[in-house]
Amino acid sequence: EEAVKNHDSSLCEKLNPSLLLPQYMNSMAQPIKDCYRKVVLTYKDLNFCPKEWESISDCLGVYFTYVKNTDSNICRIFQEGQKRDECYYEQGRALYDAKFCGFIKLREVMDACYFAMASLNNDKDLCGRILDLAVRQRCISE
């Protein structure tokens, strides 16, 4: 609640800083994740997602699911390639829009994005954009 009131998502980490260690991020950090979600959704601002976490897809998914931001430039706030790619993936997934897959640089993430889009949109033609042949075949056969 303090983080929302003060427009400061860094206060979420003060709930229990030891939970930010990588070994705890998946399970015990739920109060911290919930705090970030509240701040992101209250202010509808992706900048409140924690950029230093190993995986921020949870925060990104919540943001894009509820805010429905279609601006492809929004993911440029992430300097690191993998986090930027995760951002485009989550944006495309939330909006059911394969165009965001085209902004992804990492091949594995791009392939996963097109696979997800093919499934979400029931469009097997998107499978043809998958570079990994095994993944492409699995996409076509599902």
C-alpha positions as CSV (number, residue, x, y, z in Angstrom):
1,E,0.0,0.0,0.0
2,E,2.9,2.4,0.8
3,A,4.4,1.7,-2.7
4,V,1.1,2.7,-4.4
5,K,0.6,5.7,-2.2
6,N,4.1,7.0,-2.7
7,H,4.3,6.2,-6.5
8,D,7.4,4.2,-5.6
9,S,7.7,0.5,-6.6
10,S,11.1,0.2,-5.0
11,L,9.2,0.1,-1.7
12,C,8.0,-3.3,-2.7
13,E,11.5,-4.7,-2.1
14,K,11.4,-3.5,1.5
15,L,8.7,-6.0,2.3
16,N,11.5,-8.5,2.8
17,P,14.7,-7.8,0.9
18,S,16.1,-11.4,1.4
19,L,13.3,-12.6,-0.8
20,L,14.9,-10.9,-3.8
21,L,17.7,-13.5,-3.9
22,P,17.3,-15.7,-7.0
23,Q,16.7,-18.9,-5.1
24,Y,13.5,-17.3,-3.6
25,M,12.1,-15.5,-6.5
26,N,9.7,-18.2,-7.7
27,S,7.8,-19.0,-4.5
28,M,8.5,-16.9,-1.4
29,A,8.5,-13.5,-3.1
30,Q,4.7,-13.5,-3.7
31,P,4.1,-10.5,-1.5
32,I,6.7,-8.6,-3.5
33,K,5.3,-9.6,-6.8
34,D,1.8,-8.6,-5.7
35,C,3.1,-5.3,-4.6
36,Y,4.7,-4.6,-8.0
37,R,1.5,-5.7,-9.7
38,K,-0.6,-3.2,-7.7
39,V,1.8,-0.3,-8.5
40,V,2.0,-1.2,-12.2
41,L,-1.8,-1.5,-12.5
42,T,-2.6,1.5,-10.4
43,Y,-0.4,3.8,-12.5
44,K,-0.6,1.9,-15.7
45,D,3.1,2.4,-16.2
46,L,5.6,-0.3,-17.3
47,N,8.4,1.6,-15.7
48,F,7.3,0.2,-12.3
49,C,8.2,-3.3,-13.3
50,P,11.4,-4.5,-11.6
51,K,14.1,-4.4,-14.3
52,E,16.7,-6.1,-12.2
53,W,14.8,-9.4,-11.7
54,E,15.9,-12.5,-13.7
55,S,12.5,-12.9,-15.1
56,I,10.0,-10.0,-15.2
57,S,7.5,-11.8,-17.5
58,D,4.9,-11.9,-14.6
59,C,4.9,-8.2,-14.2
60,L,4.9,-7.6,-18.0
61,G,2.1,-10.1,-18.4
62,V,-0.1,-8.3,-15.9
63,Y,0.7,-4.9,-17.4
64,F,-0.1,-5.8,-21.0
65,T,-3.1,-7.9,-20.0
66,Y,-4.8,-5.1,-18.2
67,V,-3.4,-2.0,-19.9
68,K,-3.5,-3.3,-23.5
69,N,-0.7,-0.9,-24.6
70,T,-0.1,-1.3,-28.4
71,D,2.9,1.0,-28.6
72,S,5.8,-1.2,-29.7
73,N,8.3,1.4,-28.4
74,I,7.3,0.8,-24.8
75,C,9.6,-2.2,-24.5
76,R,12.7,-0.1,-25.3
77,I,12.8,0.9,-21.7
78,F,14.7,-2.4,-21.2
79,Q,18.3,-2.1,-22.2
80,E,19.1,-5.8,-21.9
81,G,18.1,-7.9,-25.0
82,Q,16.5,-10.8,-23.2
83,K,14.2,-8.6,-21.0
84,R,13.3,-6.5,-24.0
85,D,12.4,-9.7,-25.9
86,E,10.3,-10.9,-23.0
87,C,8.5,-7.6,-23.1
88,Y,7.7,-8.0,-26.8
89,Y,6.6,-11.6,-26.2
90,E,4.2,-10.6,-23.3
91,Q,2.9,-7.7,-25.3
92,G,2.1,-9.9,-28.3
93,R,0.6,-12.6,-26.1
94,A,-1.7,-10.2,-24.3
95,L,-2.8,-8.5,-27.5
96,Y,-3.0,-11.7,-29.6
97,D,-0.8,-9.8,-32.1
98,A,2.1,-11.5,-33.9
99,K,3.7,-8.3,-35.1
100,F,5.4,-8.0,-31.8
101,C,7.2,-11.3,-32.4
102,G,9.0,-9.6,-35.3
103,F,10.8,-7.2,-32.8
104,I,12.3,-10.1,-30.9
105,K,16.0,-10.7,-31.4
106,L,16.6,-14.0,-29.6
107,R,15.7,-16.8,-31.9
108,E,14.3,-19.1,-29.1
109,V,12.0,-16.3,-27.8
110,M,10.9,-15.3,-31.3
111,D,10.0,-18.9,-32.1
112,A,8.1,-19.3,-28.8
113,C,6.3,-16.1,-29.6
114,Y,5.2,-17.2,-33.1
115,F,4.2,-20.6,-31.6
116,A,2.0,-18.9,-29.0
117,M,0.5,-16.6,-31.6
118,A,-0.3,-19.5,-33.9
119,S,-2.1,-21.2,-31.0
120,L,-3.9,-18.1,-29.6
121,N,-5.1,-17.0,-33.0
122,N,-5.7,-20.5,-34.4
123,D,-3.5,-19.5,-37.4
124,K,-1.1,-22.2,-38.6
125,D,0.4,-19.9,-41.2
126,L,2.3,-18.2,-38.3
127,C,4.1,-21.5,-37.7
128,G,6.0,-20.9,-41.0
129,R,7.8,-18.0,-39.3
130,I,9.4,-20.3,-36.8
131,L,13.1,-20.8,-37.5
132,D,13.7,-24.0,-35.5
133,L,12.4,-26.8,-37.7
134,A,11.4,-29.1,-34.8
135,V,9.5,-26.3,-33.1
136,R,7.9,-25.4,-36.5
137,Q,6.7,-29.0,-37.0
138,R,5.3,-29.2,-33.5
139,C,3.5,-26.0,-34.1
140,I,2.0,-27.2,-37.3
141,S,0.9,-30.6,-35.8
142,E,-0.8,-29.1,-32.7
